[in-house]
């Protein structure tokens, strides 16, 4: 165990080499889950995770740092599960990997990274600059996409990054000075961040090119309901709007506003760019690994790379395919990354056919101002665009029975089926605290290739304080089948 922060820095003057059976590059959800799974399923193998961050944050919790939570320290990802499973953690930055010699090379951690006053309780931390490995897992995550417009380098323009010190600076230095914030991008990050920031009394504008917020993920009726809630809380929504330039003040250094194509300028003093993430594949490119047309590292159903079945890629840096069509799927979320980590971890030394990647179902959920919303699989628009003949069923039910039970809220369930095979293609839920698990159930049903007949006849438990009297999925399926008969 370390006694002082100085030992955290790498000493590049003396090359120190260690050997591990499994080297995992990156300590986000994908990397950590790979490490935990590998340590559990291969207990006789040494598993080492290398990441840059001494303190890692929980990615999905980042927007809540600025409103619901009270700072970055309340959104920390623990190291204990990895260590408890038998894995090891090393702080450093791998800059080169020699595939032939099975060697990774590290650079020193810059001394300006303020690790002082951080707990020095990482077991098995070593000072090394060279790592010998047998199996390699790339889990380098993604990089924020920055549009090619003027003004992105101005003071007050920022992105969401999974870095403790960066987020601490936003929380303590930038956000307290902001009076009017523009968010470029109306996806999950943009919507969640808007709802959190407005709680601080900051005027918030969301600028989205599409006709509705969250349109890529939800059908219109859900999008409109979310927009109505945000508007009722004072968030100003600008859809069908394209940012042409981030405007500067008289100094030419600070943000003054946004120039919107064919519309009036919007005056703000800070801008969050939240329009997507691209795979971080710099290291993979240097290694000569094949990249897919969508930009991620090409992998097979077991997360193995094309060139070497002992080299894996997981998470945002890895290519993803849609569950139904096998087309490129850009579902860069922590739950998908963790699932890929479990697949890679189980299949490192031999294939376990019970665990493989059958494609991305894209299961999401979130909540604003008491309204929870989730989606899994294809939306109606996506299913039609792919050429499916579809059936749609809907249900609206109280989440307790009788509805007079305290805390009862309405659940809205929308399911999309193939009209020809009756296979479940997708589903959406809005409601209360049960929304997350309901959308996970829909996601599982999709992965199990469930049909309308399966769902309509499924057995379920019912309890007045915990569930509706009729399962929302069963009710929505009955509506779909009724519509088909009619």
Backbone torsions as a table, in degrees:
resi	resn	phi	psi	omega
1	UNK	NA	140.4	-176.9
2	UNK	-79.2	152.4	178.4
3	UNK	-112.6	-8.9	-179.2
4	UNK	-158.1	156.5	-174.9
5	UNK	-68.4	-17.9	-176.6
6	UNK	-61.5	-34.0	-177.6
7	UNK	-72.4	-8.5	178.1
8	UNK	-73.1	-28.7	-177.5
9	UNK	-78.0	141.8	-179.3
10	UNK	-78.6	137.8	178.0
11	UNK	-96.7	103.2	-176.4
12	UNK	-83.8	-6.2	-179.8
13	UNK	-74.5	-32.6	179.1
14	UNK	-117.5	113.4	-179.0
15	UNK	-74.3	122.0	177.9
16	UNK	-117.5	130.0	-174.7
17	UNK	-114.1	138.8	173.7
18	UNK	-128.0	163.0	-179.5
19	UNK	-123.6	138.6	177.7
20	UNK	-140.0	153.2	175.7
21	UNK	-74.5	-41.1	-178.1
22	UNK	-126.6	123.8	174.8
23	UNK	-111.7	123.9	178.9
24	UNK	-114.7	119.3	-177.4
25	UNK	-97.4	103.4	-179.2
26	UNK	120.5	133.8	-175.0
27	UNK	-120.7	32.7	172.4
28	UNK	-82.0	-163.9	-179.5
29	UNK	-55.3	-40.9	-178.9
30	UNK	-68.2	-48.2	-177.7
31	UNK	-65.4	-45.7	-178.6
32	UNK	-66.6	-39.7	178.9
33	UNK	-68.0	-35.6	174.1
34	UNK	-60.5	-45.3	-179.0
35	UNK	-63.8	-44.7	179.8
36	UNK	-62.8	-46.2	-178.4
37	UNK	-65.5	-43.5	179.9
38	UNK	-61.6	-42.9	-179.7
39	UNK	-65.5	-34.0	179.8
40	UNK	-73.8	-42.8	-173.4
41	UNK	-89.3	-18.0	178.4
42	UNK	-128.1	67.3	-172.3
43	UNK	-63.0	-17.4	179.3
44	UNK	-92.3	3.3	180.0
45	UNK	-106.2	145.6	176.6
46	UNK	-86.1	127.2	-176.4
47	UNK	-118.1	124.1	-178.3
48	UNK	-125.8	124.3	174.3
49	UNK	-102.8	128.8	177.0
50	UNK	-114.6	126.7	176.4
51	UNK	-141.5	158.4	-179.3
52	UNK	-75.6	-31.4	-169.4
53	UNK	-86.1	128.4	171.2
54	UNK	-69.7	-48.2	176.3
55	UNK	-112.5	117.3	-179.7
56	UNK	-101.1	142.5	179.3
57	UNK	-97.8	162.1	174.3
58	UNK	-83.1	114.4	-172.5
59	UNK	-55.2	-46.1	-176.5
60	UNK	-66.2	-19.6	-177.8
61	UNK	-91.0	-3.6	-174.1
62	UNK	-57.4	-47.8	-179.7
63	UNK	-56.8	-30.6	-174.4
64	UNK	-78.1	-11.4	174.8
65	UNK	-57.6	-33.3	-169.0
66	UNK	-93.2	-2.8	-179.1
67	UNK	-139.7	-74.7	-176.0
68	UNK	-64.6	-45.1	177.8
69	UNK	-84.5	-179.4	-176.0
70	UNK	-125.9	42.7	177.5
71	UNK	126.8	170.3	-175.0
72	UNK	-64.4	-32.6	-176.7
73	UNK	-64.1	-15.6	178.6
74	UNK	-92.5	7.3	-179.6
75	UNK	-129.0	44.4	-174.1
76	UNK	-95.6	140.5	175.9
77	UNK	-90.2	126.3	-175.7
78	UNK	-74.8	154.1	177.1
79	UNK	-99.9	-15.9	-172.3
80	UNK	-58.1	-43.1	-178.4
81	UNK	-57.1	-38.7	178.4
82	UNK	-66.6	-48.6	-178.0
83	UNK	-65.2	-40.2	-179.3
84	UNK	-65.2	-31.6	179.4
85	UNK	-76.6	-14.7	179.9
86	UNK	111.3	3.7	178.2
87	UNK	-85.2	169.1	178.4
88	UNK	-124.5	154.6	-178.1
89	UNK	-125.6	134.6	-179.9
90	UNK	-129.5	132.6	179.9
91	UNK	-93.6	121.1	-179.6
92	UNK	173.6	177.5	-177.5
93	UNK	-126.2	114.3	178.3
94	UNK	-82.4	124.7	-174.9
95	UNK	-110.1	-14.4	-179.3
96	UNK	-156.3	144.5	177.4
97	UNK	-132.6	125.0	175.7
98	UNK	-95.3	107.2	-175.1
99	UNK	-65.3	-41.6	-176.7
100	UNK	-63.8	-44.9	-178.1
101	UNK	-88.0	-2.7	-178.9
102	UNK	54.0	53.3	-177.6
103	UNK	-133.2	133.9	174.5
104	UNK	-110.9	141.8	-177.8
105	UNK	-117.3	137.2	-176.1
106	UNK	-112.5	153.8	172.8
107	UNK	-105.7	164.7	178.5
108	UNK	-69.1	146.2	172.1
109	UNK	-75.9	126.7	-178.0
110	UNK	-56.7	138.3	-177.9
111	UNK	-68.0	-9.5	-179.9
112	UNK	-84.1	-1.5	176.3
113	UNK	-78.4	113.0	-170.6
114	UNK	-77.2	84.0	179.4
115	UNK	-86.3	-7.9	-179.6
116	UNK	-58.7	147.6	-179.8
117	UNK	69.9	12.5	174.4
118	UNK	-99.6	147.9	-178.7
119	UNK	-67.2	130.1	-178.4
120	UNK	-101.0	68.1	-173.9
121	UNK	-124.9	35.1	175.1
122	UNK	-90.6	117.9	179.0
123	UNK	-72.9	148.9	171.9
124	UNK	64.8	22.6	177.6
125	UNK	-74.3	132.0	-176.1
126	UNK	-125.2	152.4	172.9
127	UNK	-93.4	110.6	-179.3
128	UNK	-141.2	156.8	171.2
129	UNK	-126.3	0.1	-178.9
130	UNK	-145.3	130.6	-178.0
131	UNK	-127.4	123.8	174.2
132	UNK	-92.7	137.4	-176.3
133	UNK	-141.5	163.5	173.3
134	UNK	-104.9	-53.4	176.7
135	UNK	-109.7	144.1	-177.9
136	UNK	-127.7	134.7	175.5
137	UNK	-125.0	120.7	176.7
138	UNK	-91.4	122.7	180.0
139	UNK	-138.7	55.1	-171.0
140	UNK	-83.2	-2.5	175.8
141	UNK	77.1	-154.8	-177.7
142	UNK	-129.2	173.3	178.5
143	UNK	-124.8	141.3	179.5
144	UNK	-62.8	136.2	175.8
145	UNK	-82.7	126.3	178.8
146	UNK	-110.3	122.6	-177.3
147	UNK	-67.7	154.1	179.7
148	UNK	-86.2	70.6	177.1
149	UNK	-129.3	158.8	-179.2
150	UNK	-71.5	137.0	171.5
151	UNK	105.4	0.3	-177.6
152	UNK	-68.5	-16.9	180.0
153	UNK	-94.1	5.2	-178.2
154	UNK	-70.9	153.5	173.1
155	UNK	-62.5	132.8	-178.9
156	UNK	102.0	-9.0	175.6
157	UNK	-94.7	128.1	-177.2
158	UNK	-146.1	165.6	173.9
159	UNK	-123.2	174.8	173.6
160	UNK	-95.1	119.1	-179.9
161	UNK	-121.9	147.1	-176.4
162	UNK	-87.3	56.1	-175.2
163	UNK	-131.5	123.8	-174.8
164	UNK	-57.7	-50.9	-175.7
165	UNK	-65.2	-38.7	178.3
166	UNK	-62.7	-46.5	-179.5
167	UNK	-67.4	-36.3	175.7
168	UNK	-61.2	-39.9	178.1
169	UNK	-64.9	-42.0	176.6
170	UNK	-61.0	-46.8	-174.9
171	UNK	-65.6	-42.0	-173.4
172	UNK	-92.8	-31.0	-171.3
173	UNK	-108.3	-46.3	-174.1
174	UNK	-86.8	-57.8	-172.1
175	UNK	-57.3	-40.3	-179.9
176	UNK	-61.1	-19.7	-178.6
177	UNK	-94.7	-7.6	-173.7
178	UNK	-84.0	134.0	174.9
179	UNK	-108.3	-35.2	-179.7
180	UNK	-135.5	121.8	-176.8
181	UNK	-117.7	134.3	171.5
182	UNK	-106.6	135.6	175.9
183	UNK	-113.4	116.7	177.8
184	UNK	-89.7	107.6	-178.7
185	UNK	122.3	122.9	-177.7
186	UNK	-109.1	37.0	174.2
187	UNK	-88.1	-160.8	-176.3
188	UNK	-60.9	-46.4	-178.9
189	UNK	-61.8	-46.2	-179.4
190	UNK	-60.6	-44.8	-178.6
191	UNK	-67.7	-45.7	-179.2
192	UNK	-65.7	-42.5	-179.6
193	UNK	-64.3	-41.4	179.2
194	UNK	-59.9	-44.7	-178.1
195	UNK	-66.0	-34.2	179.6
196	UNK	-76.2	-44.6	-176.1
197	UNK	-67.2	-35.2	-178.8
198	UNK	-65.1	-21.5	177.4
199	UNK	-66.0	-18.6	179.4
200	UNK	-89.0	3.3	-178.5
201	UNK	82.8	13.7	179.4
202	UNK	-87.7	136.3	175.5
203	UNK	-73.4	124.8	-173.3
204	UNK	-119.1	133.2	174.4
205	UNK	-119.5	131.3	172.5
206	UNK	-109.2	127.4	179.7
207	UNK	-112.5	121.1	-176.1
208	UNK	-133.1	133.8	-178.8
209	UNK	-71.7	-31.9	-176.4
210	UNK	-80.0	167.2	-179.4
211	UNK	-64.6	-23.1	-178.6
212	UNK	-140.3	152.8	169.9
213	UNK	-65.7	147.4	176.1
214	UNK	59.3	20.8	-175.4
215	UNK	-65.8	-27.2	179.0
216	UNK	-67.5	-25.9	-172.9
217	UNK	-106.5	-28.7	-173.2
218	UNK	-126.3	159.4	171.1
219	UNK	-76.2	163.2	-165.6
220	UNK	-60.0	-39.7	-175.0
221	UNK	-62.6	-35.8	176.4
222	UNK	-71.3	-42.4	178.8
223	UNK	-57.4	-45.6	-177.7
224	UNK	-63.5	-39.9	-179.8
225	UNK	-65.0	-40.1	178.0
226	UNK	-65.3	-41.8	177.4
227	UNK	-60.3	-41.0	-179.0
228	UNK	-62.6	-39.7	178.7
229	UNK	-65.3	-46.5	-179.9
230	UNK	-60.8	-43.0	179.1
231	UNK	-62.7	-38.9	180.0
232	UNK	-65.2	-21.2	178.2
233	UNK	-96.4	8.0	174.6
234	UNK	95.9	-1.0	178.6
235	UNK	-73.9	131.6	-179.3
236	UNK	-95.9	122.2	-172.9
237	UNK	-109.6	128.0	-179.7
238	UNK	-120.9	92.1	177.4
239	UNK	-92.8	170.1	-174.1
240	UNK	51.4	38.7	-174.6
241	UNK	-127.4	133.3	-179.1
242	UNK	-118.5	124.2	178.3
243	UNK	-76.8	125.0	178.1
244	UNK	-97.1	-30.1	-177.0
245	UNK	-162.3	144.6	168.7
246	UNK	-93.2	117.1	-171.7
247	UNK	-83.3	147.5	179.5
248	UNK	-107.6	159.7	176.7
249	UNK	-81.6	-169.8	-176.9
250	UNK	-61.6	-26.3	-179.5
251	UNK	-76.9	-17.4	-176.4
252	UNK	75.4	8.7	-176.5
253	UNK	-115.1	-25.9	-172.1
254	UNK	-114.3	156.0	179.0
255	UNK	-69.9	137.6	174.7
256	UNK	-117.9	-31.7	-178.2
257	UNK	173.6	-168.2	179.7
258	UNK	-124.2	138.7	170.7
259	UNK	-96.3	120.8	-176.9
260	UNK	-108.2	132.4	-178.2
261	UNK	-58.2	124.8	176.1
262	UNK	61.0	19.3	178.0
263	UNK	-139.9	169.8	-179.9
264	UNK	-67.8	151.8	174.5
265	UNK	-64.0	154.5	176.4
266	UNK	-114.3	123.4	-178.1
267	UNK	-87.2	119.0	177.7
268	UNK	-144.1	166.7	176.6
269	UNK	-118.4	6.9	173.9
270	UNK	-156.8	152.4	-177.8
271	UNK	-138.0	126.2	171.5
272	UNK	-100.4	124.5	175.2
273	UNK	-95.5	114.7	-176.6
274	UNK	-138.1	62.6	-175.7
275	UNK	-114.0	18.0	173.7
276	UNK	133.1	167.4	-178.4
277	UNK	-128.4	142.4	175.8
278	UNK	-114.8	148.7	-179.2
279	UNK	-59.1	138.3	173.8
280	UNK	-87.9	100.4	-173.1
281	UNK	-121.6	18.1	-177.9
282	UNK	-57.3	-47.1	-178.8
283	UNK	-66.9	-40.4	179.3
284	UNK	-63.1	-39.4	177.9
285	UNK	-63.4	-42.2	179.0
286	UNK	-64.1	-27.7	178.9
287	UNK	-82.0	-9.4	-179.9
288	UNK	81.2	21.5	-179.9
289	UNK	-77.8	150.4	-179.8
290	UNK	-74.3	132.9	175.4
291	UNK	-105.8	146.8	176.7
292	UNK	-79.0	167.9	178.7
293	UNK	-63.6	-22.9	178.2
294	UNK	-83.2	-5.7	173.4
295	UNK	106.2	-14.6	-179.3
296	UNK	-87.2	167.6	176.0
297	UNK	-67.7	126.3	-179.9
298	UNK	-66.3	129.8	178.2
299	UNK	-136.6	158.1	176.6
300	UNK	-92.9	-167.0	-176.0
301	UNK	-66.7	-14.0	179.7
302	UNK	-108.9	13.7	178.3
303	UNK	70.9	20.0	178.5
304	UNK	-88.0	144.2	178.8
305	UNK	-77.0	161.2	-176.9
306	UNK	-65.6	-39.6	-172.9
307	UNK	-77.1	-28.6	-169.6
308	UNK	-152.3	118.7	-177.5
309	UNK	-78.5	5.5	172.2
310	UNK	-104.6	3.9	176.5
311	UNK	-118.1	125.7	-175.7
312	UNK	-117.3	161.3	172.6
313	UNK	-138.9	137.2	-177.2
314	UNK	-140.5	159.2	175.4
315	UNK	79.5	-155.2	-173.1
316	UNK	-61.2	-24.5	-178.4
317	UNK	-81.4	-9.1	-175.8
318	UNK	-100.3	146.6	177.4
319	UNK	-66.1	144.5	179.1
320	UNK	-128.0	148.1	178.9
321	UNK	-123.6	144.4	178.3
322	UNK	-65.8	142.2	-177.1
323	UNK	-59.5	-37.8	-174.9
324	UNK	-90.9	-43.0	-169.9
325	UNK	-105.8	-16.4	-174.1
326	UNK	65.7	13.4	172.5
327	UNK	-74.6	163.1	178.2
328	UNK	-57.8	134.3	-179.3
329	UNK	-124.7	127.6	-174.6
330	UNK	-102.7	45.9	-178.7
331	UNK	-84.3	82.8	-176.9
332	UNK	-96.6	79.6	-179.3
333	UNK	-128.8	156.8	-173.4
334	UNK	-62.9	-37.3	-178.0
335	UNK	-65.4	-39.3	176.9
336	UNK	-67.2	-40.2	178.6
337	UNK	-61.9	-43.2	179.9
338	UNK	-64.7	-38.6	178.3
339	UNK	-62.2	-42.3	177.6
340	UNK	-64.9	-35.0	176.8
341	UNK	-63.4	-38.9	177.9
342	UNK	-65.7	-40.4	179.4
343	UNK	-62.4	-49.7	-179.6
344	UNK	-62.5	-45.2	-177.6
345	UNK	-59.5	-36.7	-179.0
346	UNK	-76.8	-24.6	-171.9
347	UNK	-109.8	19.9	-174.6
348	UNK	-64.9	-40.2	-171.6
349	UNK	-113.8	-18.5	166.4
350	UNK	-161.7	158.0	-173.6
351	UNK	-79.2	131.9	173.8
352	UNK	-110.6	98.7	-170.9
353	UNK	-61.7	-15.4	178.4
354	UNK	-72.7	-11.4	-178.2
355	UNK	-132.4	106.8	176.3
356	UNK	-151.2	166.6	-175.9
357	UNK	-92.3	109.5	-179.0
358	UNK	-91.1	4.1	-179.2
359	UNK	117.3	159.9	-175.1
360	UNK	-86.0	128.5	176.4
361	UNK	-93.2	-17.4	177.6
362	UNK	58.6	74.7	178.9
363	UNK	-99.0	119.0	-179.0
364	UNK	-127.0	153.6	167.2
365	UNK	-155.6	155.2	179.7
366	UNK	-158.8	-175.2	-178.5
367	UNK	-157.5	136.0	172.4
368	UNK	-135.7	128.9	174.6
369	UNK	49.4	42.4	176.5
370	UNK	89.0	-12.1	177.0
371	UNK	-96.8	115.5	175.0
372	UNK	-93.0	145.5	-179.9
373	UNK	-146.0	141.5	-178.0
374	UNK	-146.2	159.2	-179.0
375	UNK	-147.8	145.9	175.2
376	UNK	-143.0	139.5	177.3
377	UNK	74.8	-149.7	-174.1
378	UNK	-86.4	144.2	168.2
379	UNK	-81.1	172.1	176.7
380	UNK	-59.2	-46.4	-178.3
381	UNK	-62.0	-41.8	-179.8
382	UNK	-67.1	-41.0	-179.6
383	UNK	-63.7	-43.2	179.1
384	UNK	-65.4	-41.6	-179.5
385	UNK	-62.9	-31.2	179.1
386	UNK	-80.3	-9.7	176.2
387	UNK	101.2	9.9	178.2
388	UNK	-76.2	139.0	162.4
389	UNK	-82.3	126.9	-168.2
390	UNK	-122.9	157.4	168.4
391	UNK	-118.8	140.5	178.9
392	UNK	-123.5	133.5	175.4
393	UNK	-126.4	144.7	-178.6
394	UNK	-132.7	151.5	173.8
395	UNK	-146.7	147.8	174.6
396	UNK	-131.3	117.8	-174.7
397	UNK	-140.3	149.2	169.8
398	UNK	-68.9	146.1	-176.5
399	UNK	-83.7	0.8	171.6
400	UNK	-132.7	165.5	173.6
401	UNK	-142.1	132.0	0.3
402	UNK	-70.1	166.4	-176.8
403	UNK	-65.3	-12.8	178.6
404	UNK	-79.5	-2.5	176.2
405	UNK	-59.6	140.9	179.7
406	UNK	-58.6	140.8	175.8
407	UNK	78.4	9.6	-178.6
408	UNK	-68.1	134.5	174.1
409	UNK	-130.4	162.4	-179.5
410	UNK	-84.5	135.9	172.2
411	UNK	-101.5	129.2	171.7
412	UNK	-109.5	126.0	-179.3
413	UNK	-123.4	129.4	178.7
414	UNK	-127.3	120.9	-178.8
415	UNK	-118.4	142.8	178.9
416	UNK	-117.9	126.1	-180.0
417	UNK	-120.2	154.6	167.0
418	UNK	-73.5	126.4	-178.5
419	UNK	-66.9	-30.1	-176.2
420	UNK	-79.8	-47.4	-176.6
421	UNK	-100.2	-13.1	-174.4
422	UNK	65.7	12.7	177.8
423	UNK	-70.8	140.6	177.3
424	UNK	-70.4	126.1	-179.0
425	UNK	-103.9	-29.9	-177.4
426	UNK	-174.9	167.7	178.7
427	UNK	-158.6	155.7	178.5
428	UNK	-137.6	144.2	-178.3
429	UNK	-132.7	137.9	162.7
430	UNK	-127.7	147.0	-178.6
431	UNK	167.2	-139.0	-176.8
432	UNK	-111.6	-138.5	-170.8
433	UNK	-69.0	-18.0	-179.9
434	UNK	-84.1	-5.2	-174.4
435	UNK	-58.7	-43.8	-177.2
436	UNK	-58.6	-46.9	-178.7
437	UNK	-73.8	-31.9	175.9
438	UNK	-63.6	-42.5	-178.9
439	UNK	-71.5	-30.3	173.5
440	UNK	-65.4	-36.4	177.2
441	UNK	-65.1	-41.5	176.7
442	UNK	-62.9	-42.0	177.6
443	UNK	-60.0	-42.1	178.2
444	UNK	-65.7	-41.5	179.7
445	UNK	-60.9	-39.0	177.1
446	UNK	-62.6	-47.3	-178.7
447	UNK	-64.6	-26.2	178.8
448	UNK	-89.4	6.5	179.2
449	UNK	57.9	38.7	-178.8
450	UNK	-67.4	146.3	177.9
451	UNK	-107.5	171.5	177.4
452	UNK	-60.0	-36.4	178.1
453	UNK	-64.0	-42.2	178.3
454	UNK	-59.2	-46.7	-175.4
455	UNK	-72.3	-40.8	-178.1
456	UNK	-62.8	-27.2	-177.2
457	UNK	-107.9	10.6	-176.0
458	UNK	-71.7	149.8	176.5
459	UNK	-92.8	139.0	-178.1
460	UNK	-144.9	155.7	177.9
461	UNK	-89.4	153.7	-178.9
462	UNK	-138.1	133.9	179.2
463	UNK	-146.3	129.3	-171.1
464	UNK	-51.9	-40.3	-177.2
465	UNK	-83.9	-14.4	-170.2
466	UNK	-114.4	-28.0	-171.5
467	UNK	-141.4	162.7	168.3
468	UNK	-69.3	164.9	176.6
469	UNK	-72.4	-28.1	176.4
470	UNK	-122.8	130.6	-177.7
471	UNK	-63.2	132.5	-178.2
472	UNK	-56.3	-36.5	179.7
473	UNK	-67.4	-38.9	178.8
474	UNK	-65.6	-43.3	179.8
475	UNK	-63.8	-44.0	-180.0
476	UNK	-66.8	-36.2	178.0
477	UNK	-65.9	-41.7	176.3
478	UNK	-60.4	-37.6	177.5
479	UNK	-65.0	-40.4	179.1
480	UNK	-64.7	-43.7	-179.2
481	UNK	-68.1	-35.7	176.5
482	UNK	-62.3	-43.5	179.5
483	UNK	-64.0	-33.9	179.6
484	UNK	-69.2	-39.3	-180.0
485	UNK	-68.7	-42.3	179.7
486	UNK	-67.0	NA	NA
